[in-house]
Amino acid sequence: MSDVKCEAFTLGGLLRAAAERHGARTFLEFPDSTQTYAEADARANRTANGLVSLGAAKDSKIAIMAMNGPGFIDAWLGAARTGAVYVPINTDYKGDILRYQLGKADVSHIVIDPAFLERLEAVSADLPRLRHVILTTPMPGAPRSLGTGVAISTLAGSLLVLNASEAPFLHSLLPFLKGFTVFYWATATWWVPMLVLLGIWRYFWKRFPFQYDTSYWGAVFPLGMYALSTQEMARALALDFLDWIPRAFLIAALLAWTLTFVGLLRRIAALGKHCLRLQRQV
């Protein structure tokens, strides 16, 4: 990877100087990750190299249509390092206003969240200068990973309780195992209303689009794991009144998988149509 040159008083140059002075210090904090100055500088350089390989140069117009997160920061700093002109796109834009802004700005490259790709595809026929569409990396969900972890711990504890009769050592730990199994299950259950509230905040309060995102696959496994862990805990601790929960969450997991898979197929079809349209314009 080449080292993209940058002037001292440009955004790219200031980041390079800060990385040299404060390399290991925290520069950015996200919900589930951080970046040091050195890491941000390296990511900006890597992004800039990628943009340059796609024909971006000084004074190129690079649009960014992305939510706040690592993908947006990488694109912004990478575009700045190439000397390109950054064109911010409001994530609420679609249709005529999106077509007008991209066309008026004479954009040749766009870095975009996958959730907004269908909006771009709908107007791309009227953007003859647009040559390259680069997708950001979706931000992972911290609550999901924690919920999955405690559900796995619940399943492990339940299996140990079920097999304690075959191991004298485990038999002596039964009160401890049962207590912590219930504790982990209760923690996993607590995340269910939390995720519902986050969904309401994301899609109804902040009005994120109901469109396919690769991060949605992360919801399928936790739902299935919660169903299985609840089933095994109910069997291990003779909690028959919980039997309805695994069935309900198994249905939810299958529904989530189906909807996400349909969204994936639609996204592949949209990408294919967009690539064909670009080839015809060349």
C-alpha positions in Angstrom: 0.0 0.0 0.0 1.4 3.3 -1.0 1.6 6.3 1.3 -0.7 9.0 -0.2 0.9 12.4 -0.1 -0.9 15.2 1.7 -0.2 18.9 2.3 0.5 19.9 5.9 -2.5 22.2 6.3 -5.1 20.0 4.7 -7.4 17.7 6.7 -5.2 14.7 5.6 -2.1 16.5 6.5 -3.4 17.5 9.9 -4.4 13.9 10.6 -0.9 12.7 9.6 0.8 15.2 11.9 -1.6 14.2 14.8 -0.8 10.5 14.2 2.9 11.2 14.4 2.5 13.1 17.7 -0.3 11.1 19.4 -0.2 7.8 17.6 -1.5 5.6 20.5 -3.9 8.0 22.0 -7.7 7.6 21.4 -9.0 9.7 18.5 -12.5 8.3 17.9 -14.9 6.4 20.1 -17.9 4.4 18.8 -20.4 2.3 20.7 -18.4 -0.8 20.5 -14.9 0.2 19.3 -12.3 2.9 19.4 -9.6 4.2 17.0 -6.3 5.7 17.9 -4.8 8.5 15.8 -2.4 6.0 14.2 -5.2 3.6 13.3 -7.4 6.5 11.9 -4.4 7.7 9.8 -3.8 4.1 8.5 -7.5 3.6 7.6 -7.6 7.0 5.9 -4.5 6.1 3.8 -6.0 2.7 2.9 -9.3 4.3 1.9 -7.5 6.9 -0.1 -5.5 4.2 -2.0 -8.7 2.4 -2.8 -10.3 5.6 -4.1 -7.2 6.4 -6.2 -7.3 2.9 -7.7 -10.8 3.7 -8.8 -9.7 6.9 -10.6 -10.2 9.4 -7.9 -7.8 12.4 -8.0 -7.4 15.9 -6.8 -10.6 17.9 -7.4 -12.7 14.7 -8.1 -16.2 15.0 -6.6 -16.8 12.2 -4.1 -20.2 12.0 -2.5 -20.8 10.4 0.9 -24.2 9.2 1.8 -23.8 7.4 5.1 -24.9 7.4 8.7 -22.5 8.5 11.4 -20.0 5.7 12.1 -16.6 4.2 11.1 -17.6 3.9 7.4 -18.5 7.6 7.2 -15.3 8.6 8.9 -13.1 6.4 6.7 -14.7 7.8 3.6 -14.5 11.4 4.7 -10.8 11.2 5.8 -9.8 9.0 2.8 -11.5 11.4 0.3 -9.7 14.4 2.0 -6.4 12.6 1.7 -6.8 12.2 -2.1 -7.4 16.0 -2.5 -10.9 15.2 -3.8 -13.9 17.5 -3.1 -16.2 16.0 -0.5 -19.9 16.2 -1.4 -22.1 15.5 1.7 -25.5 13.9 0.9 -28.4 14.1 3.4 -29.4 10.6 4.2 -33.1 11.6 4.0 -32.7 12.6 0.3 -34.3 10.4 -2.4 -35.9 10.8 -5.8 -35.7 14.2 -7.5 -33.7 16.0 -4.8 -31.1 13.2 -4.6 -30.8 13.2 -8.4 -30.4 17.0 -8.5 -27.7 17.2 -5.8 -25.6 14.4 -7.3 -26.0 15.7 -10.8 -25.4 19.3 -9.9 -22.3 18.4 -8.0 -20.9 16.4 -11.0 -20.2 13.5 -8.7 -17.9 10.7 -10.1 -17.7 8.5 -7.0 -20.1 7.9 -4.2 -19.5 6.1 -0.9 -22.9 4.9 0.4 -24.4 2.8 3.2 -26.0 -0.3 1.7 -29.4 0.8 3.3 -29.5 3.7 0.8 -28.5 1.8 -2.3 -32.0 1.4 -3.7 -32.5 5.1 -3.6 -29.3 5.6 -5.7 -30.3 2.9 -8.1 -33.6 4.6 -8.8 -31.9 7.8 -10.0 -28.6 6.4 -11.4 -29.8 6.5 -15.0 -29.7 10.3 -14.9 -26.2 10.5 -13.5 -23.9 9.8 -16.5 -20.8 11.1 -14.6 -21.2 8.6 -11.7 -18.7 5.8 -12.4 -18.1 4.1 -9.0 -20.3 3.1 -6.1 -18.4 2.1 -3.0 -20.3 0.5 -0.1 -19.4 1.3 3.5 -19.0 -1.4 6.2 -22.1 -1.5 8.5 -21.6 -0.7 12.1 -21.9 -3.8 14.3 -24.4 -3.9 17.1 -23.0 -4.2 20.6 -26.3 -5.1 22.3 -26.7 -8.1 20.0 -23.3 -9.5 20.7 -23.8 -9.2 24.5 -27.2 -10.8 24.3 -25.8 -13.7 22.3 -23.0 -14.2 24.8 -25.3 -14.6 27.8 -27.7 -16.8 25.8 -24.7 -19.1 25.0 -23.7 -19.1 28.7 -27.3 -20.0 29.6 -27.2 -23.0 27.2 -23.8 -24.1 28.6 -25.1 -23.9 32.2 -28.3 -25.8 31.3 -26.3 -28.6 29.7 -24.0 -28.9 32.7 -27.1 -29.2 35.0 -28.6 -31.8 32.8 -25.4 -33.9 32.9 -24.5 -33.3 36.5 -25.7 -36.8 37.6 -22.8 -38.3 35.5 -20.1 -36.2 37.1 -19.8 -36.0 40.9 -17.9 -32.8 40.7 -20.7 -31.1 38.8 -23.2 -32.5 41.3 -21.5 -30.6 44.1 -21.8 -27.4 42.1 -25.5 -27.7 41.2 -26.8 -24.8 43.3 -24.1 -22.5 41.8 -24.8 -23.7 38.3 -28.6 -23.3 38.6 -28.3 -19.8 40.1 -25.9 -18.5 37.4 -27.9 -20.2 34.6 -31.0 -18.4 35.6 -29.0 -15.1 36.1 -27.6 -15.4 32.5 -31.0 -16.2 31.1 -32.5 -13.2 32.9 -29.8 -11.0 31.5 -30.4 -12.2 28.0 -34.2 -11.7 28.4 -33.6 -8.1 29.6 -32.0 -7.3 26.2 -35.3 -8.2 24.4 -37.2 -5.1 25.4 -34.0 -3.1 25.1 -33.6 -4.2 21.4 -37.3 -3.4 20.8 -36.9 0.1 22.1 -33.7 0.5 20.0 -35.6 -0.6 17.0 -38.4 1.9 17.7 -35.8 4.7 18.2 -34.0 3.7 15.0 -36.9 3.3 12.6 -39.6 5.5 14.0 -37.8 8.2 15.8 -34.7 8.6 13.7 -36.5 7.4 10.6 -33.9 5.0 9.3 -35.1 3.4 6.1 -36.6 -0.1 6.3 -34.1 -1.6 3.8 -31.7 -4.5 3.8 -28.5 -4.2 5.7 -25.9 -6.9 6.1 -25.9 -6.3 9.9 -29.4 -7.7 10.0 -28.0 -11.2 9.7 -26.6 -10.6 13.2 -30.2 -10.7 14.5 -30.9 -14.2 13.2 -28.4 -16.1 15.4 -29.3 -14.4 18.7 -33.0 -15.2 18.2 -32.3 -18.8 17.5 -29.7 -19.0 20.4 -32.2 -17.5 22.8 -34.9 -20.0 21.8 -32.5 -23.0 22.3 -31.0 -21.7 25.6 -34.5 -21.2 27.0 -35.7 -24.6 25.9 -32.7 -26.3 27.5 -32.9 -24.3 30.8 -36.7 -25.0 31.1 -35.8 -28.8 30.7 -32.9 -28.7 33.1 -34.7 -26.8 35.8 -38.2 -28.2 35.2 -39.7 -24.8 34.4 -42.5 -26.0 32.2 -44.3 -22.6 32.2 -41.5 -21.3 30.0 -42.2 -23.8 27.2 -44.0 -21.3 25.0 -41.0 -19.0 24.8 -38.7 -21.2 22.7 -41.5 -21.9 20.2 -42.3 -18.1 19.9 -38.6 -17.2 19.4 -38.0 -20.0 16.9 -40.8 -18.6 14.8 -39.3 -15.1 15.2 -35.9 -16.4 14.1 -37.3 -18.2 11.0 -39.2 -15.0 10.1 -36.1 -12.9 10.6 -34.0 -15.2 8.4 -36.6 -15.3 5.7 -37.0 -11.5 5.6 -33.3 -10.9 5.6 -32.7 -13.5 2.9 -35.4 -11.9 0.7 -33.7 -8.5 1.3 -30.4 -10.0 0.3 -31.8 -11.3 -3.0 -33.4 -7.9 -3.7 -30.0 -6.2 -3.0 -28.2 -8.5 -5.4 -30.7 -7.9 -8.1 -30.4 -4.1 -7.6 -26.6 -4.3 -7.7 -26.8 -6.4 -10.9 -29.2 -3.9 -12.6 -27.0 -1.0 -11.5 -23.8 -2.6 -12.9 -25.5 -3.3 -16.2 -26.7 0.3 -16.5 -23.2 1.6 -15.8 -21.8 -0.8 -18.4 -24.2 0.5 -21.0 -23.2 4.1 -20.2 -19.5 3.5 -20.7 
